[in-house]
């Protein structure tokens, strides 16, 4: 069972977003071509963004003794469950 985590700075719940970058296209010499200013793995690949629900600027990676697992391990568990539940298509 998944457990929630709280921000070590303020105690509010940590949330996450699954970000699917938008891609723009143009017609160039009769062919479809990417029209984005930013192209590449970071800009094209979907990714998860974990953040404090109260303030995105809070440092959620601050070390806390409240949890038996690291933030990275917790995030990986969330991502795996997200894929397992096939939430990518919703």
NUTIFI-540209 format. One line per field, with one value per residue (C-alpha): residue number from 0; residue in one letter; x, y, z. Coordinates in steps of 0.05 Angstrom, whole numbers, plus 5000, padded with zeros to 4 digits. Each point is the difference from the previous one (the first is absolute). Example, Ala and Ser with C-alpha at 12.3 -4.5 7.8 and 13.67 -1.06 7.14 Angstrom:
NUTIFI-540209
i: c(0 1)
aa: c(a s)
x: c(5246 5027)
y: c(4910 5069)
z: c(5156 4987)
This chain:
NUTIFI-540209
i: c(0 1 2 3 4 5 6 7 8 9 10 11 12 13 14 15 16 17 18 19 20 21 22 23 24 25 26 27 28 29 30 31 32 33 34 35 36 37 38 39 40 41 42 43 44 45 46 47 48 49 50 51 52 53 54 55 56 57 58 59 60 61 62 63 64 65 66 67 68 69 70 71 72 73 74 75 76 77 78 79 80 81 82 83 84 85 86 87 88 89)
aa: c(x x x x x x x x x x x x x x x x x x x x x x x x x x x x x x x x x x x x x x x x x x x x x x x x x x x x x x x x x x x x x x x x x x x x x x x x x x x x x x x x x x x x x x x x x x)
x: c(5000 5026 5013 4998 5059 5001 5045 5057 4995 4926 4967 4952 4990 5047 4964 5023 4984 5011 5025 4992 5035 4963 5031 4988 5008 5005 4998 5070 5015 4935 5016 4980 5058 5007 4988 5020 5055 5022 5011 5034 4991 4984 4949 4969 4995 4942 5023 4976 5006 4994 4988 4971 4925 5008 5061 5038 5062 5006 5057 4965 5067 5022 5021 4947 5002 4924 5007 5034 5011 5034 4959 5029 4975 4931 4996 5019 4945 4949 5024 4997 4929 4980 5023 4970 4932 5007 4987 5042 4942 4950)
y: c(5000 5069 5049 5075 5044 5070 5059 5002 5076 5011 4932 5006 4941 4988 4998 4981 5015 4957 5049 4984 5056 5031 4995 5050 4988 5041 4985 5008 4987 4960 4956 5000 5023 5016 5073 5001 5045 4945 4930 4942 4947 5048 5039 4942 4944 4995 5005 5004 5064 4992 5062 5028 5013 5064 5030 4972 5037 4957 4951 4933 4965 5025 4940 4978 4945 4990 4950 4932 5008 5055 5050 4968 4931 5029 5037 4937 4961 5053 5000 4924 4999 5055 4957 4936 5034 5022 5073 5025 4996 5036)
z: c(5000 4982 5055 4994 5020 5027 4986 5050 5000 5015 5010 4942 4953 4942 4934 4931 4928 4939 4948 4926 4962 4943 4931 4945 4925 4937 4926 4972 4927 4994 5060 5072 5045 5073 5014 5073 5025 5049 4974 5035 5054 5058 4959 4963 5052 5048 5073 5071 5041 5076 5042 5065 4993 5040 4964 4941 5023 5063 5002 5003 4995 5067 5042 5049 5052 4994 4944 4995 4925 4961 4959 4936 5020 5018 4933 4963 5035 4981 4927 4997 5028 4952 4941 5031 5005 4928 5018 4942 4952 5045)
